Amino acid sequence: MKDKFLSTEHYIAYNQLENDYKNFIVHYDDYYNSESGSENFEKQKLICIKYLESAIAQKAILLIDSKSDYDKLFNLKFN
């Protein structure tokens, strides 16, 4: 599988991106189902932000457009 990537860096970025999205989905579900303003709500929100920021960094390495991730990140941070 590694031979389809441009470099080892791209291979690692792809795997990290995949893991970031899996973790984001799990924590976003917890965030979405938590009571607004609760301790768990804020904790899950921060975790989601961390995974989105990481996904954006991995997409930059892979030269993938990340506008939708920036939009979601903005909404999490400021809403």
PyMOL Python script that loads the backbone (N, CA, C, O; Angstrom):
from pymol import cmd

cmd.read_pdbstr("""\
ATOM      1  N   MET A   1       0.828  -1.196   0.000  1.00  0.00           N
ATOM      2  CA  MET A   1       0.000   0.000   0.000  1.00  0.00           C
ATOM      3  C   MET A   1       0.866   1.251   0.000  1.00  0.00           C
ATOM      4  O   MET A   1       0.494   2.258  -0.601  1.00  0.00           O
ATOM      5  N   LYS A   2       2.011   1.200   0.664  1.00  0.00           N
ATOM      6  CA  LYS A   2       2.866   2.366   0.780  1.00  0.00           C
ATOM      7  C   LYS A   2       3.351   2.865  -0.583  1.00  0.00           C
ATOM      8  O   LYS A   2       3.614   4.058  -0.733  1.00  0.00           O
ATOM      9  N   ASP A   3       3.475   1.989  -1.574  1.00  0.00           N
ATOM     10  CA  ASP A   3       4.017   2.375  -2.869  1.00  0.00           C
ATOM     11  C   ASP A   3       3.118   3.347  -3.646  1.00  0.00           C
ATOM     12  O   ASP A   3       3.586   3.967  -4.601  1.00  0.00           O
ATOM     13  N   LYS A   4       1.862   3.494  -3.271  1.00  0.00           N
ATOM     14  CA  LYS A   4       0.981   4.443  -3.977  1.00  0.00           C
ATOM     15  C   LYS A   4       1.124   5.874  -3.466  1.00  0.00           C
ATOM     16  O   LYS A   4       0.513   6.786  -4.023  1.00  0.00           O
ATOM     17  N   PHE A   5       1.913   6.087  -2.427  1.00  0.00           N
ATOM     18  CA  PHE A   5       2.129   7.415  -1.861  1.00  0.00           C
ATOM     19  C   PHE A   5       3.433   8.010  -2.380  1.00  0.00           C
ATOM     20  O   PHE A   5       4.351   7.283  -2.762  1.00  0.00           O
ATOM     21  N   LEU A   6       3.504   9.331  -2.391  1.00  0.00           N
ATOM     22  CA  LEU A   6       4.688  10.015  -2.904  1.00  0.00           C
ATOM     23  C   LEU A   6       5.910   9.830  -2.011  1.00  0.00           C
ATOM     24  O   LEU A   6       7.041   9.772  -2.492  1.00  0.00           O
ATOM     25  N   SER A   7       5.671   9.740  -0.720  1.00  0.00           N
ATOM     26  CA  SER A   7       6.784   9.615   0.215  1.00  0.00           C
ATOM     27  C   SER A   7       6.287   8.994   1.514  1.00  0.00           C
ATOM     28  O   SER A   7       5.090   8.791   1.718  1.00  0.00           O
ATOM     29  N   THR A   8       7.229   8.708   2.365  1.00  0.00           N
ATOM     30  CA  THR A   8       6.881   8.198   3.690  1.00  0.00           C
ATOM     31  C   THR A   8       6.057   9.229   4.455  1.00  0.00           C
ATOM     32  O   THR A   8       5.142   8.875   5.199  1.00  0.00           O
ATOM     33  N   GLU A   9       6.389  10.508   4.268  1.00  0.00           N
ATOM     34  CA  GLU A   9       5.642  11.584   4.934  1.00  0.00           C
ATOM     35  C   GLU A   9       4.172  11.570   4.514  1.00  0.00           C
ATOM     36  O   GLU A   9       3.285  11.757   5.347  1.00  0.00           O
ATOM     37  N   HIS A  10       3.916  11.351   3.230  1.00  0.00           N
ATOM     38  CA  HIS A  10       2.537  11.278   2.747  1.00  0.00           C
ATOM     39  C   HIS A  10       1.814  10.063   3.317  1.00  0.00           C
ATOM     40  O   HIS A  10       0.636  10.145   3.663  1.00  0.00           O
ATOM     41  N   TYR A  11       2.502   8.961   3.413  1.00  0.00           N
ATOM     42  CA  TYR A  11       1.926   7.738   3.980  1.00  0.00           C
ATOM     43  C   TYR A  11       1.524   7.964   5.441  1.00  0.00           C
ATOM     44  O   TYR A  11       0.425   7.602   5.860  1.00  0.00           O
ATOM     45  N   ILE A  12       2.426   8.562   6.197  1.00  0.00           N
ATOM     46  CA  ILE A  12       2.153   8.834   7.615  1.00  0.00           C
ATOM     47  C   ILE A  12       1.010   9.847   7.751  1.00  0.00           C
ATOM     48  O   ILE A  12       0.131   9.682   8.597  1.00  0.00           O
ATOM     49  N   ALA A  13       1.024  10.889   6.920  1.00  0.00           N
ATOM     50  CA  ALA A  13      -0.032  11.906   6.978  1.00  0.00           C
ATOM     51  C   ALA A  13      -1.392  11.300   6.650  1.00  0.00           C
ATOM     52  O   ALA A  13      -2.392  11.638   7.283  1.00  0.00           O
ATOM     53  N   TYR A  14      -1.432  10.415   5.671  1.00  0.00           N
ATOM     54  CA  TYR A  14      -2.691   9.758   5.298  1.00  0.00           C
ATOM     55  C   TYR A  14      -3.230   8.926   6.459  1.00  0.00           C
ATOM     56  O   TYR A  14      -4.413   9.002   6.788  1.00  0.00           O
ATOM     57  N   ASN A  15      -2.361   8.137   7.074  1.00  0.00           N
ATOM     58  CA  ASN A  15      -2.792   7.314   8.216  1.00  0.00           C
ATOM     59  C   ASN A  15      -3.233   8.171   9.396  1.00  0.00           C
ATOM     60  O   ASN A  15      -4.223   7.860  10.057  1.00  0.00           O
ATOM     61  N   GLN A  16      -2.502   9.246   9.658  1.00  0.00           N
ATOM     62  CA  GLN A  16      -2.874  10.138  10.755  1.00  0.00           C
ATOM     63  C   GLN A  16      -4.199  10.825  10.473  1.00  0.00           C
ATOM     64  O   GLN A  16      -5.019  10.986  11.376  1.00  0.00           O
ATOM     65  N   LEU A  17      -4.417  11.233   9.228  1.00  0.00           N
ATOM     66  CA  LEU A  17      -5.672  11.872   8.848  1.00  0.00           C
ATOM     67  C   LEU A  17      -6.849  10.924   9.064  1.00  0.00           C
ATOM     68  O   LEU A  17      -7.891  11.319   9.586  1.00  0.00           O
ATOM     69  N   GLU A  18      -6.672   9.694   8.662  1.00  0.00           N
ATOM     70  CA  GLU A  18      -7.719   8.686   8.854  1.00  0.00           C
ATOM     71  C   GLU A  18      -8.037   8.500  10.335  1.00  0.00           C
ATOM     72  O   GLU A  18      -9.205   8.431  10.718  1.00  0.00           O
ATOM     73  N   ASN A  19      -7.002   8.420  11.161  1.00  0.00           N
ATOM     74  CA  ASN A  19      -7.211   8.260  12.608  1.00  0.00           C
ATOM     75  C   ASN A  19      -7.822   9.505  13.236  1.00  0.00           C
ATOM     76  O   ASN A  19      -8.658   9.399  14.134  1.00  0.00           O
ATOM     77  N   ASP A  20      -7.416  10.680  12.774  1.00  0.00           N
ATOM     78  CA  ASP A  20      -7.990  11.927  13.298  1.00  0.00           C
ATOM     79  C   ASP A  20      -9.494  11.981  13.044  1.00  0.00           C
ATOM     80  O   ASP A  20     -10.263  12.358  13.929  1.00  0.00           O
ATOM     81  N   TYR A  21      -9.911  11.605  11.843  1.00  0.00           N
ATOM     82  CA  TYR A  21     -11.345  11.636  11.529  1.00  0.00           C
ATOM     83  C   TYR A  21     -12.126  10.596  12.333  1.00  0.00           C
ATOM     84  O   TYR A  21     -13.239  10.869  12.780  1.00  0.00           O
ATOM     85  N   LYS A  22     -11.556   9.419  12.516  1.00  0.00           N
ATOM     86  CA  LYS A  22     -12.239   8.402  13.331  1.00  0.00           C
ATOM     87  C   LYS A  22     -12.430   8.911  14.755  1.00  0.00           C
ATOM     88  O   LYS A  22     -13.518   8.799  15.321  1.00  0.00           O
ATOM     89  N   ASN A  23     -11.374   9.466  15.328  1.00  0.00           N
ATOM     90  CA  ASN A  23     -11.461   9.986  16.694  1.00  0.00           C
ATOM     91  C   ASN A  23     -12.389  11.191  16.781  1.00  0.00           C
ATOM     92  O   ASN A  23     -13.137  11.332  17.748  1.00  0.00           O
ATOM     93  N   PHE A  24     -12.343  12.053  15.780  1.00  0.00           N
ATOM     94  CA  PHE A  24     -13.227  13.217  15.755  1.00  0.00           C
ATOM     95  C   PHE A  24     -14.690  12.783  15.789  1.00  0.00           C
ATOM     96  O   PHE A  24     -15.487  13.345  16.539  1.00  0.00           O
ATOM     97  N   ILE A  25     -15.041  11.799  14.990  1.00  0.00           N
ATOM     98  CA  ILE A  25     -16.428  11.329  14.927  1.00  0.00           C
ATOM     99  C   ILE A  25     -16.897  10.821  16.284  1.00  0.00           C
ATOM    100  O   ILE A  25     -18.007  11.132  16.716  1.00  0.00           O
ATOM    101  N   VAL A  26     -16.062  10.047  16.951  1.00  0.00           N
ATOM    102  CA  VAL A  26     -16.422   9.513  18.268  1.00  0.00           C
ATOM    103  C   VAL A  26     -16.639  10.636  19.270  1.00  0.00           C
ATOM    104  O   VAL A  26     -17.637  10.647  19.991  1.00  0.00           O
ATOM    105  N   HIS A  27     -15.710  11.576  19.314  1.00  0.00           N
ATOM    106  CA  HIS A  27     -15.806  12.655  20.293  1.00  0.00           C
ATOM    107  C   HIS A  27     -16.878  13.675  19.921  1.00  0.00           C
ATOM    108  O   HIS A  27     -17.489  14.280  20.802  1.00  0.00           O
ATOM    109  N   TYR A  28     -17.108  13.868  18.627  1.00  0.00           N
ATOM    110  CA  TYR A  28     -18.162  14.794  18.218  1.00  0.00           C
ATOM    111  C   TYR A  28     -19.530  14.257  18.631  1.00  0.00           C
ATOM    112  O   TYR A  28     -20.415  15.025  19.009  1.00  0.00           O
ATOM    113  N   ASP A  29     -19.698  12.958  18.558  1.00  0.00           N
ATOM    114  CA  ASP A  29     -20.948  12.350  19.010  1.00  0.00           C
ATOM    115  C   ASP A  29     -21.157  12.610  20.500  1.00  0.00           C
ATOM    116  O   ASP A  29     -22.261  12.951  20.924  1.00  0.00           O
ATOM    117  N   ASP A  30     -20.097  12.448  21.295  1.00  0.00           N
ATOM    118  CA  ASP A  30     -20.190  12.742  22.733  1.00  0.00           C
ATOM    119  C   ASP A  30     -20.463  14.228  22.963  1.00  0.00           C
ATOM    120  O   ASP A  30     -21.270  14.589  23.820  1.00  0.00           O
ATOM    121  N   TYR A  31     -19.794  15.080  22.204  1.00  0.00           N
ATOM    122  CA  TYR A  31     -20.004  16.531  22.310  1.00  0.00           C
ATOM    123  C   TYR A  31     -21.448  16.886  21.975  1.00  0.00           C
ATOM    124  O   TYR A  31     -22.096  17.641  22.700  1.00  0.00           O
ATOM    125  N   TYR A  32     -21.940  16.342  20.885  1.00  0.00           N
ATOM    126  CA  TYR A  32     -23.286  16.645  20.408  1.00  0.00           C
ATOM    127  C   TYR A  32     -24.351  16.180  21.406  1.00  0.00           C
ATOM    128  O   TYR A  32     -25.386  16.831  21.554  1.00  0.00           O
ATOM    129  N   ASN A  33     -24.104  15.065  22.085  1.00  0.00           N
ATOM    130  CA  ASN A  33     -25.088  14.501  23.011  1.00  0.00           C
ATOM    131  C   ASN A  33     -24.915  14.982  24.451  1.00  0.00           C
ATOM    132  O   ASN A  33     -25.694  14.593  25.322  1.00  0.00           O
ATOM    133  N   SER A  34     -23.917  15.814  24.717  1.00  0.00           N
ATOM    134  CA  SER A  34     -23.716  16.351  26.067  1.00  0.00           C
ATOM    135  C   SER A  34     -24.571  17.600  26.259  1.00  0.00           C
ATOM    136  O   SER A  34     -24.917  18.298  25.306  1.00  0.00           O
ATOM    137  N   GLU A  35     -24.891  17.851  27.502  1.00  0.00           N
ATOM    138  CA  GLU A  35     -25.668  19.048  27.832  1.00  0.00           C
ATOM    139  C   GLU A  35     -24.787  20.282  27.652  1.00  0.00           C
ATOM    140  O   GLU A  35     -23.670  20.334  28.166  1.00  0.00           O
ATOM    141  N   SER A  36     -25.290  21.268  26.928  1.00  0.00           N
ATOM    142  CA  SER A  36     -24.539  22.488  26.652  1.00  0.00           C
ATOM    143  C   SER A  36     -24.095  23.142  27.955  1.00  0.00           C
ATOM    144  O   SER A  36     -24.886  23.317  28.882  1.00  0.00           O
ATOM    145  N   GLY A  37     -22.810  23.499  28.004  1.00  0.00           N
ATOM    146  CA  GLY A  37     -22.267  24.151  29.189  1.00  0.00           C
ATOM    147  C   GLY A  37     -21.734  23.200  30.250  1.00  0.00           C
ATOM    148  O   GLY A  37     -21.087  23.642  31.200  1.00  0.00           O
ATOM    149  N   SER A  38     -21.989  21.913  30.108  1.00  0.00           N
ATOM    150  CA  SER A  38     -21.492  20.959  31.109  1.00  0.00           C
ATOM    151  C   SER A  38     -19.989  20.751  30.947  1.00  0.00           C
ATOM    152  O   SER A  38     -19.407  21.119  29.927  1.00  0.00           O
ATOM    153  N   GLU A  39     -19.381  20.165  31.950  1.00  0.00           N
ATOM    154  CA  GLU A  39     -17.945  19.903  31.913  1.00  0.00           C
ATOM    155  C   GLU A  39     -17.589  18.958  30.760  1.00  0.00           C
ATOM    156  O   GLU A  39     -16.592  19.176  30.072  1.00  0.00           O
ATOM    157  N   ASN A  40     -18.386  17.920  30.545  1.00  0.00           N
ATOM    158  CA  ASN A  40     -18.130  16.976  29.465  1.00  0.00           C
ATOM    159  C   ASN A  40     -18.287  17.649  28.101  1.00  0.00           C
ATOM    160  O   ASN A  40     -17.536  17.350  27.172  1.00  0.00           O
ATOM    161  N   PHE A  41     -19.250  18.546  27.977  1.00  0.00           N
ATOM    162  CA  PHE A  41     -19.478  19.280  26.735  1.00  0.00           C
ATOM    163  C   PHE A  41     -18.217  20.063  26.346  1.00  0.00           C
ATOM    164  O   PHE A  41     -17.757  19.999  25.206  1.00  0.00           O
ATOM    165  N   GLU A  42     -17.676  20.797  27.312  1.00  0.00           N
ATOM    166  CA  GLU A  42     -16.479  21.602  27.048  1.00  0.00           C
ATOM    167  C   GLU A  42     -15.266  20.717  26.766  1.00  0.00           C
ATOM    168  O   GLU A  42     -14.459  21.029  25.890  1.00  0.00           O
ATOM    169  N   LYS A  43     -15.136  19.621  27.503  1.00  0.00           N
ATOM    170  CA  LYS A  43     -14.016  18.698  27.297  1.00  0.00           C
ATOM    171  C   LYS A  43     -14.065  18.090  25.896  1.00  0.00           C
ATOM    172  O   LYS A  43     -13.052  18.054  25.198  1.00  0.00           O
ATOM    173  N   GLN A  44     -15.229  17.618  25.490  1.00  0.00           N
ATOM    174  CA  GLN A  44     -15.378  17.005  24.172  1.00  0.00           C
ATOM    175  C   GLN A  44     -15.168  18.044  23.062  1.00  0.00           C
ATOM    176  O   GLN A  44     -14.626  17.728  22.003  1.00  0.00           O
ATOM    177  N   LYS A  45     -15.593  19.264  23.311  1.00  0.00           N
ATOM    178  CA  LYS A  45     -15.409  20.345  22.342  1.00  0.00           C
ATOM    179  C   LYS A  45     -13.916  20.589  22.109  1.00  0.00           C
ATOM    180  O   LYS A  45     -13.484  20.714  20.963  1.00  0.00           O
ATOM    181  N   LEU A  46     -13.134  20.656  23.170  1.00  0.00           N
ATOM    182  CA  LEU A  46     -11.689  20.867  23.049  1.00  0.00           C
ATOM    183  C   LEU A  46     -11.007  19.702  22.335  1.00  0.00           C
ATOM    184  O   LEU A  46     -10.092  19.906  21.538  1.00  0.00           O
ATOM    185  N   ILE A  47     -11.450  18.498  22.621  1.00  0.00           N
ATOM    186  CA  ILE A  47     -10.888  17.322  21.953  1.00  0.00           C
ATOM    187  C   ILE A  47     -11.208  17.354  20.461  1.00  0.00           C
ATOM    188  O   ILE A  47     -10.348  17.052  19.634  1.00  0.00           O
ATOM    189  N   CYS A  48     -12.433  17.718  20.118  1.00  0.00           N
ATOM    190  CA  CYS A  48     -12.823  17.835  18.705  1.00  0.00           C
ATOM    191  C   CYS A  48     -11.971  18.876  17.987  1.00  0.00           C
ATOM    192  O   CYS A  48     -11.536  18.657  16.856  1.00  0.00           O
ATOM    193  N   ILE A  49     -11.738  19.999  18.641  1.00  0.00           N
ATOM    194  CA  ILE A  49     -10.907  21.052  18.057  1.00  0.00           C
ATOM    195  C   ILE A  49      -9.502  20.522  17.796  1.00  0.00           C
ATOM    196  O   ILE A  49      -8.923  20.780  16.741  1.00  0.00           O
ATOM    197  N   LYS A  50      -8.956  19.782  18.757  1.00  0.00           N
ATOM    198  CA  LYS A  50      -7.611  19.224  18.604  1.00  0.00           C
ATOM    199  C   LYS A  50      -7.533  18.300  17.387  1.00  0.00           C
ATOM    200  O   LYS A  50      -6.591  18.386  16.600  1.00  0.00           O
ATOM    201  N   TYR A  51      -8.525  17.413  17.235  1.00  0.00           N
ATOM    202  CA  TYR A  51      -8.503  16.488  16.105  1.00  0.00           C
ATOM    203  C   TYR A  51      -8.712  17.201  14.773  1.00  0.00           C
ATOM    204  O   TYR A  51      -8.115  16.812  13.769  1.00  0.00           O
ATOM    205  N   LEU A  52      -9.541  18.225  14.746  1.00  0.00           N
ATOM    206  CA  LEU A  52      -9.731  18.983  13.503  1.00  0.00           C
ATOM    207  C   LEU A  52      -8.464  19.739  13.120  1.00  0.00           C
ATOM    208  O   LEU A  52      -8.098  19.783  11.945  1.00  0.00           O
ATOM    209  N   GLU A  53      -7.801  20.329  14.096  1.00  0.00           N
ATOM    210  CA  GLU A  53      -6.549  21.031  13.804  1.00  0.00           C
ATOM    211  C   GLU A  53      -5.505  20.071  13.259  1.00  0.00           C
ATOM    212  O   GLU A  53      -4.763  20.414  12.338  1.00  0.00           O
ATOM    213  N   SER A  54      -5.446  18.880  13.818  1.00  0.00           N
ATOM    214  CA  SER A  54      -4.516  17.877  13.324  1.00  0.00           C
ATOM    215  C   SER A  54      -4.885  17.430  11.904  1.00  0.00           C
ATOM    216  O   SER A  54      -4.006  17.261  11.060  1.00  0.00           O
ATOM    217  N   ALA A  55      -6.168  17.242  11.645  1.00  0.00           N
ATOM    218  CA  ALA A  55      -6.616  16.840  10.310  1.00  0.00           C
ATOM    219  C   ALA A  55      -6.270  17.908   9.273  1.00  0.00           C
ATOM    220  O   ALA A  55      -5.869  17.588   8.154  1.00  0.00           O
ATOM    221  N   ILE A  56      -6.426  19.176   9.650  1.00  0.00           N
ATOM    222  CA  ILE A  56      -6.081  20.268   8.739  1.00  0.00           C
ATOM    223  C   ILE A  56      -4.583  20.246   8.425  1.00  0.00           C
ATOM    224  O   ILE A  56      -4.185  20.455   7.279  1.00  0.00           O
ATOM    225  N   ALA A  57      -3.760  19.997   9.435  1.00  0.00           N
ATOM    226  CA  ALA A  57      -2.309  19.923   9.220  1.00  0.00           C
ATOM    227  C   ALA A  57      -1.956  18.758   8.294  1.00  0.00           C
ATOM    228  O   ALA A  57      -1.098  18.897   7.423  1.00  0.00           O
ATOM    229  N   GLN A  58      -2.613  17.612   8.478  1.00  0.00           N
ATOM    230  CA  GLN A  58      -2.336  16.452   7.620  1.00  0.00           C
ATOM    231  C   GLN A  58      -2.799  16.714   6.191  1.00  0.00           C
ATOM    232  O   GLN A  58      -2.137  16.300   5.239  1.00  0.00           O
ATOM    233  N   LYS A  59      -3.927  17.394   6.036  1.00  0.00           N
ATOM    234  CA  LYS A  59      -4.415  17.725   4.695  1.00  0.00           C
ATOM    235  C   LYS A  59      -3.457  18.685   3.983  1.00  0.00           C
ATOM    236  O   LYS A  59      -3.299  18.616   2.764  1.00  0.00           O
ATOM    237  N   ALA A  60      -2.828  19.569   4.735  1.00  0.00           N
ATOM    238  CA  ALA A  60      -1.851  20.480   4.127  1.00  0.00           C
ATOM    239  C   ALA A  60      -0.672  19.696   3.559  1.00  0.00           C
ATOM    240  O   ALA A  60      -0.178  20.014   2.478  1.00  0.00           O
ATOM    241  N   ILE A  61      -0.226  18.685   4.276  1.00  0.00           N
ATOM    242  CA  ILE A  61       0.859  17.837   3.792  1.00  0.00           C
ATOM    243  C   ILE A  61       0.438  17.106   2.524  1.00  0.00           C
ATOM    244  O   ILE A  61       1.223  16.966   1.585  1.00  0.00           O
ATOM    245  N   LEU A  62      -0.806  16.641   2.506  1.00  0.00           N
ATOM    246  CA  LEU A  62      -1.313  15.871   1.370  1.00  0.00           C
ATOM    247  C   LEU A  62      -1.870  16.747   0.241  1.00  0.00           C
ATOM    248  O   LEU A  62      -2.321  16.237  -0.784  1.00  0.00           O
ATOM    249  N   LEU A  63      -1.833  18.064   0.440  1.00  0.00           N
ATOM    250  CA  LEU A  63      -2.345  19.035  -0.539  1.00  0.00           C
ATOM    251  C   LEU A  63      -3.819  18.817  -0.851  1.00  0.00           C
ATOM    252  O   LEU A  63      -4.234  18.862  -2.009  1.00  0.00           O
ATOM    253  N   ILE A  64      -4.609  18.578   0.200  1.00  0.00           N
ATOM    254  CA  ILE A  64      -6.052  18.387   0.093  1.00  0.00           C
ATOM    255  C   ILE A  64      -6.740  19.634   0.630  1.00  0.00           C
ATOM    256  O   ILE A  64      -6.346  20.162   1.670  1.00  0.00           O
ATOM    257  N   ASP A  65      -7.766  20.106  -0.074  1.00  0.00           N
ATOM    258  CA  ASP A  65      -8.524  21.275   0.366  1.00  0.00           C
ATOM    259  C   ASP A  65      -9.176  20.995   1.715  1.00  0.00           C
ATOM    260  O   ASP A  65      -9.786  19.944   1.911  1.00  0.00           O
ATOM    261  N   SER A  66      -9.045  21.930   2.635  1.00  0.00           N
ATOM    262  CA  SER A  66      -9.584  21.722   3.983  1.00  0.00           C
ATOM    263  C   SER A  66     -10.574  22.810   4.387  1.00  0.00           C
ATOM    264  O   SER A  66     -10.757  23.060   5.579  1.00  0.00           O
ATOM    265  N   LYS A  67     -11.216  23.459   3.418  1.00  0.00           N
ATOM    266  CA  LYS A  67     -12.159  24.530   3.726  1.00  0.00           C
ATOM    267  C   LYS A  67     -13.279  24.068   4.648  1.00  0.00           C
ATOM    268  O   LYS A  67     -13.635  24.774   5.592  1.00  0.00           O
ATOM    269  N   SER A  68     -13.835  22.895   4.388  1.00  0.00           N
ATOM    270  CA  SER A  68     -14.933  22.408   5.231  1.00  0.00           C
ATOM    271  C   SER A  68     -14.465  22.173   6.665  1.00  0.00           C
ATOM    272  O   SER A  68     -15.222  22.393   7.611  1.00  0.00           O
ATOM    273  N   ASP A  69     -13.217  21.728   6.830  1.00  0.00           N
ATOM    274  CA  ASP A  69     -12.677  21.535   8.174  1.00  0.00           C
ATOM    275  C   ASP A  69     -12.481  22.876   8.874  1.00  0.00           C
ATOM    276  O   ASP A  69     -12.746  22.997  10.071  1.00  0.00           O
ATOM    277  N   TYR A  70     -12.016  23.888   8.129  1.00  0.00           N
ATOM    278  CA  TYR A  70     -11.874  25.216   8.720  1.00  0.00           C
ATOM    279  C   TYR A  70     -13.229  25.759   9.169  1.00  0.00           C
ATOM    280  O   TYR A  70     -13.336  26.367  10.234  1.00  0.00           O
ATOM    281  N   ASP A  71     -14.250  25.541   8.365  1.00  0.00           N
ATOM    282  CA  ASP A  71     -15.594  26.002   8.726  1.00  0.00           C
ATOM    283  C   ASP A  71     -16.079  25.327  10.004  1.00  0.00           C
ATOM    284  O   ASP A  71     -16.597  25.990  10.902  1.00  0.00           O
ATOM    285  N   LYS A  72     -15.911  24.013  10.085  1.00  0.00           N
ATOM    286  CA  LYS A  72     -16.329  23.265  11.278  1.00  0.00           C
ATOM    287  C   LYS A  72     -15.514  23.722  12.496  1.00  0.00           C
ATOM    288  O   LYS A  72     -16.064  23.891  13.585  1.00  0.00           O
ATOM    289  N   LEU A  73     -14.207  23.922  12.309  1.00  0.00           N
ATOM    290  CA  LEU A  73     -13.347  24.374  13.397  1.00  0.00           C
ATOM    291  C   LEU A  73     -13.781  25.753  13.895  1.00  0.00           C
ATOM    292  O   LEU A  73     -13.834  25.984  15.103  1.00  0.00           O
ATOM    293  N   PHE A  74     -14.087  26.659  12.988  1.00  0.00           N
ATOM    294  CA  PHE A  74     -14.560  27.991  13.365  1.00  0.00           C
ATOM    295  C   PHE A  74     -15.839  27.888  14.183  1.00  0.00           C
ATOM    296  O   PHE A  74     -15.980  28.546  15.214  1.00  0.00           O
ATOM    297  N   ASN A  75     -16.767  27.063  13.721  1.00  0.00           N
ATOM    298  CA  ASN A  75     -18.037  26.899  14.434  1.00  0.00           C
ATOM    299  C   ASN A  75     -17.844  26.330  15.832  1.00  0.00           C
ATOM    300  O   ASN A  75     -18.518  26.751  16.772  1.00  0.00           O
ATOM    301  N   LEU A  76     -16.925  25.372  15.976  1.00  0.00           N
ATOM    302  CA  LEU A  76     -16.654  24.802  17.297  1.00  0.00           C
ATOM    303  C   LEU A  76     -16.018  25.824  18.224  1.00  0.00           C
ATOM    304  O   LEU A  76     -16.371  25.907  19.400  1.00  0.00           O
ATOM    305  N   LYS A  77     -15.087  26.596  17.698  1.00  0.00           N
ATOM    306  CA  LYS A  77     -14.372  27.543  18.546  1.00  0.00           C
ATOM    307  C   LYS A  77     -15.210  28.744  18.959  1.00  0.00           C
ATOM    308  O   LYS A  77     -15.080  29.238  20.079  1.00  0.00           O
ATOM    309  N   PHE A  78     -16.075  29.219  18.056  1.00  0.00           N
ATOM    310  CA  PHE A  78     -16.722  30.500  18.308  1.00  0.00           C
ATOM    311  C   PHE A  78     -18.238  30.435  18.476  1.00  0.00           C
ATOM    312  O   PHE A  78     -18.891  31.473  18.585  1.00  0.00           O
ATOM    313  N   ASN A  79     -18.796  29.246  18.498  1.00  0.00           N
ATOM    314  CA  ASN A  79     -20.249  29.140  18.707  1.00  0.00           C
ATOM    315  C   ASN A  79     -20.564  28.308  19.910  1.00  0.00           C
ATOM    316  O   ASN A  79     -21.735  28.113  20.235  1.00  0.00           O
TER     317      ASN A  79
END
""", "prot")
cmd.dss("prot")
cmd.show_as("cartoon", "prot")
cmd.util.cbc("prot")
cmd.orient("prot")
